[in-house]
């Protein structure tokens, strides 16, 4: 083998090693949870206790629930994925908004939340809500099937935000939207609970969402502790 050929082969092997190393590094980085154990409390308290705390006056997103639904621009016939649906507060509201011709996926990683929510909404007469148990890294919905993905005080509970953003982007139809309600984390301003509990500030959330392919199209401020953002899938 000539010296030139040996040099070319060595160069190819070096390039391959760099690519493999880079892939391994990126995969490893995505494997690391940004908020280990943050969802454990949902397994430690009974469903009824969470429902009582989520559906009560004085909780800002409960008090502003109708304004939030209106800001999400949900329309009859749409398909909405309520990600981190919890005890189904917004799933019910969206089900009323989309009507009989629409559909709502109540998505949560806590199976007891999904099972109990579905049992309750069936008793209440909702036929257009489907329960979905997801993983911390996935939203198991058909690709291109959803008009709106909705998050209410949920984003900071994502242990793997990159994976979840990618999964939601995949589930959305072209031109579909991601509506986000999230605690406003501001050093020196926000409550100690928010500063301790919430990982990201608004700028970080926007940067992460846009980094996965979303485009910020709207920001509204009609709450004191929370902000509202809408992103679009190009």
C-alpha positions as CSV (number, residue, x, y, z in Angstrom):
1,X,0.0,0.0,0.0
2,X,1.4,3.4,-0.9
3,X,2.1,6.1,1.7
4,X,-0.6,8.3,0.1
5,X,-3.2,5.6,0.4
6,X,-2.3,4.8,4.0
7,X,-2.6,8.5,4.7
8,X,-6.1,8.6,3.1
9,X,-7.3,5.5,5.0
10,X,-5.9,6.9,8.3
11,X,-7.9,10.2,7.6
12,X,-11.1,8.3,7.0
13,X,-10.7,6.3,10.2
14,X,-10.0,9.5,12.2
15,X,-13.1,11.2,10.7
16,X,-15.2,8.1,11.6
17,X,-13.9,8.1,15.1
18,X,-14.8,11.8,15.5
19,X,-18.3,11.2,14.2
20,X,-18.8,8.2,16.5
21,X,-17.4,10.1,19.5
22,X,-19.7,13.1,18.7
23,X,-22.8,10.9,18.4
24,X,-22.0,9.1,21.7
25,X,-21.5,12.5,23.4
26,X,-24.8,13.9,22.1
27,X,-26.7,10.7,23.0
28,X,-25.2,10.6,26.4
29,X,-26.2,14.3,27.0
30,X,-29.8,13.6,26.1
31,X,-29.9,10.6,28.4
32,X,-29.3,12.7,31.5
33,X,-32.4,13.9,33.3
34,X,-32.5,17.7,34.0
35,X,-34.9,17.2,36.9
36,X,-34.4,13.8,38.5
37,X,-37.3,12.7,40.7
38,X,-39.5,15.7,40.1
39,X,-42.5,13.6,39.3
40,X,-42.2,11.2,42.2
41,X,-44.8,13.2,44.4
42,X,-47.5,12.3,41.9
43,X,-47.0,8.7,42.9
44,X,-47.0,9.4,46.6
45,X,-50.4,11.0,47.0
46,X,-53.8,9.6,46.0
47,X,-55.5,10.9,42.9
48,X,-58.3,12.5,44.9
49,X,-55.9,14.6,46.9
50,X,-54.3,15.9,43.7
51,X,-57.7,16.6,42.1
52,X,-58.7,18.6,45.2
53,X,-55.6,20.8,45.0
54,X,-55.7,21.2,41.2
55,X,-59.4,22.1,41.0
56,X,-59.7,24.9,43.5
57,X,-60.3,28.6,43.6
58,X,-57.1,30.5,44.3
59,X,-54.9,28.4,42.1
60,X,-54.1,30.8,39.3
61,X,-54.4,28.5,36.3
62,X,-57.8,27.3,37.7
63,X,-59.0,30.9,38.2
64,X,-57.8,31.8,34.7
65,X,-58.8,28.5,33.0
66,X,-61.3,30.0,30.6
67,X,-58.9,32.8,29.5
68,X,-56.2,30.1,29.0
69,X,-58.5,28.0,26.8
70,X,-59.4,31.1,24.7
71,X,-55.8,32.1,24.3
72,X,-55.0,28.6,23.1
73,X,-57.3,29.3,20.1
74,X,-58.9,25.9,20.2
75,X,-61.8,25.5,17.7
76,X,-64.6,22.9,17.0
77,X,-63.3,19.8,15.2
78,X,-59.7,20.2,16.4
79,X,-57.6,17.5,18.0
80,X,-55.9,18.7,21.2
81,X,-53.2,16.9,23.2
82,X,-53.3,17.9,26.8
83,X,-49.8,16.9,27.8
84,X,-49.4,16.4,31.6
85,X,-53.2,16.4,31.9
86,X,-53.1,15.5,35.5
87,X,-56.6,15.2,36.9
88,X,-58.2,16.4,33.6
89,X,-59.1,20.0,34.3
90,X,-58.1,21.3,30.9
91,X,-59.0,18.1,29.1
92,X,-62.6,18.6,30.0
93,X,-62.5,22.3,28.9
94,X,-60.9,21.4,25.6
95,X,-63.4,18.6,25.0
96,X,-66.2,21.1,25.3
97,X,-64.5,23.5,23.0
98,X,-63.7,21.0,20.2
99,X,-67.2,19.4,20.3
100,X,-68.3,16.1,19.2
101,X,-66.3,16.4,15.9
102,X,-63.1,16.9,17.8
103,X,-60.8,14.9,20.0
104,X,-58.8,15.4,23.1
105,X,-55.9,13.2,24.3
106,X,-55.4,13.4,28.1
107,X,-51.7,12.5,28.3
108,X,-49.9,11.9,31.5
109,X,-46.9,9.8,32.7
110,X,-48.8,8.8,35.9
111,X,-51.1,5.9,35.1
112,X,-53.4,6.5,38.1
113,X,-54.1,10.0,36.8
114,X,-55.0,8.7,33.4
115,X,-57.1,5.8,34.7
116,X,-59.0,7.9,37.2
117,X,-59.5,10.8,34.9
118,X,-60.9,8.6,32.2
119,X,-63.3,6.8,34.7
120,X,-64.5,10.2,35.8
121,X,-65.0,11.8,32.4
122,X,-66.9,8.8,31.1
123,X,-69.3,9.1,34.1
124,X,-69.6,12.8,33.2
125,X,-70.6,12.0,29.6
126,X,-67.5,12.9,27.7
127,X,-67.0,10.6,24.7
128,X,-64.3,12.6,22.9
129,X,-61.5,12.3,25.5
130,X,-58.9,9.5,25.1
131,X,-56.4,8.7,27.9
132,X,-52.8,8.1,27.0
133,X,-50.0,7.1,29.3
134,X,-46.7,8.5,28.1
135,X,-43.0,8.1,29.1
136,X,-40.7,10.8,30.2
137,X,-39.2,10.9,26.7
138,X,-42.2,10.3,24.4
139,X,-45.7,11.3,23.5
140,X,-47.1,8.2,21.8
141,X,-49.5,9.8,19.4
142,X,-49.8,9.3,15.6
143,X,-47.4,11.6,13.7
144,X,-49.1,14.7,12.3
145,X,-52.4,14.0,14.1
146,X,-52.7,16.9,16.5
147,X,-53.7,20.6,16.0
148,X,-52.6,21.8,19.5
149,X,-50.3,20.4,22.1
150,X,-51.0,22.1,25.4
151,X,-48.9,22.3,28.6
152,X,-50.1,23.9,31.9
153,X,-47.4,24.3,34.5
154,X,-45.9,21.1,33.0
155,X,-42.8,22.1,31.1
156,X,-40.6,22.2,34.3
157,X,-41.7,18.6,35.0
158,X,-40.0,17.4,31.8
159,X,-37.0,15.4,32.8
160,X,-36.0,15.2,29.1
161,X,-37.2,18.4,27.5
162,X,-35.4,17.9,24.2
163,X,-37.0,14.5,23.7
164,X,-40.5,15.7,24.7
165,X,-40.3,18.8,22.4
166,X,-39.2,16.5,19.6
167,X,-42.1,14.1,20.3
168,X,-44.6,16.9,20.4
169,X,-43.3,18.5,17.2
170,X,-43.7,15.1,15.5
171,X,-47.2,14.7,16.8
172,X,-48.4,18.1,15.5
173,X,-49.8,18.7,12.1
174,X,-47.9,21.2,9.9
175,X,-48.8,24.6,11.1
176,X,-50.0,23.1,14.5
177,X,-49.3,24.9,17.7
178,X,-47.8,24.4,21.1
179,X,-49.5,26.4,23.8
180,X,-47.5,26.7,27.1
181,X,-48.6,28.0,30.5
182,X,-45.6,28.1,32.8
183,X,-44.5,29.7,36.1
184,X,-42.5,32.9,35.6
185,X,-39.1,32.2,37.2
186,X,-37.4,35.5,37.9
187,X,-34.5,35.6,40.4
188,X,-35.2,38.1,43.2
189,X,-38.9,38.4,42.2
190,X,-40.5,35.0,42.1
191,X,-41.6,33.2,45.2
192,X,-39.0,30.9,46.9
193,X,-41.2,27.9,45.9
194,X,-41.0,28.8,42.2
195,X,-37.3,29.5,42.4
196,X,-36.7,26.1,44.0
197,X,-39.2,24.1,42.0
198,X,-38.9,25.5,38.5
199,X,-35.8,24.7,36.5
200,X,-36.0,27.2,33.6
201,X,-36.9,30.8,33.1
202,X,-38.9,32.0,30.1
203,X,-35.9,32.8,27.9
204,X,-34.6,29.2,28.5
205,X,-37.9,27.7,27.6
206,X,-38.1,29.7,24.4
207,X,-34.5,28.8,23.5
208,X,-35.1,25.1,24.1
209,X,-38.3,25.1,22.1
210,X,-36.9,27.0,19.1
211,X,-33.8,24.8,19.3
212,X,-36.0,21.8,18.5
213,X,-37.7,23.5,15.6
214,X,-40.7,25.4,17.1
215,X,-41.2,29.1,16.2
216,X,-42.5,31.5,18.9
217,X,-45.6,33.3,17.5
218,X,-47.3,34.9,20.5
219,X,-46.8,35.8,24.1
220,X,-49.6,36.9,26.4
221,X,-49.6,38.2,29.9
222,X,-52.9,37.9,31.8
223,X,-51.6,36.1,34.9
224,X,-49.4,37.2,37.8
225,X,-47.4,34.0,38.5
226,X,-47.6,32.5,35.0
227,X,-47.0,33.5,31.4
228,X,-48.6,32.2,28.2
229,X,-46.7,31.4,25.0
230,X,-47.7,29.9,21.6
231,X,-45.3,28.3,19.3
232,X,-45.9,27.0,15.8
233,X,-44.7,24.0,13.9
234,X,-43.4,25.4,10.6
